[in-house]
């Protein structure tokens, strides 16, 4: 009996780049649709404390942006941080993404001012930033610690984004995304720590 051809798994870097390339391309297509259609698609973002639009808003908000400048400002750190997170641990990355999106969107929905509509992927960006920093603290591998130090050097100023600054910037999304990333790193890091062996008895 002749075995069929085996499918080689995708290279981790190519897999991560394909994922984020597809996501960012979808964001640009949504922005283009928003620019050419008479209906403002940004109205489908997260509207605080309105239950009827909670699910569509949670799904659509990260793909909606207020213009090309808004999308460009999110695109580069999203691609960089997202690719690094996917390369560190592919399965843990998906769990972390789920936690980040839920915590960030729910925090925005609960705490944003009435009448506001929040759109953009910055909550995910801050969540990935918190997740990668948290891996350095909670997973405690040399590689994750080195990545955390590098992130502080390159993106450390992002931390100021979790505090209120400009009225049109959703610091709530930044804050809760960051907290969601830390929470995911903590939960996943506990499972990745090596189990200590039995203690060696000591005699006095």
Buried (B, 14 or more C-beta within 10 A) or exposed (E): EEEEEEEEEEEEEEBBBEBBEEBBEEBBEBBEEBEEEEEEBBBBBBBBEEEEBBEEBBEBBBBBBBEEEBBEBBBEBBBBBBBBBBBBBEEBBEBBBEBBBBBBBBBBBEBBEEEBBBBBBBBBBBBBBBBBBBBBBBBEBEEBBEBBEEBBEEBEEBBEBBEEEEEEBBBBBBBBBBBBBBBBBBBBBEEBEEEEEEEEEEEE
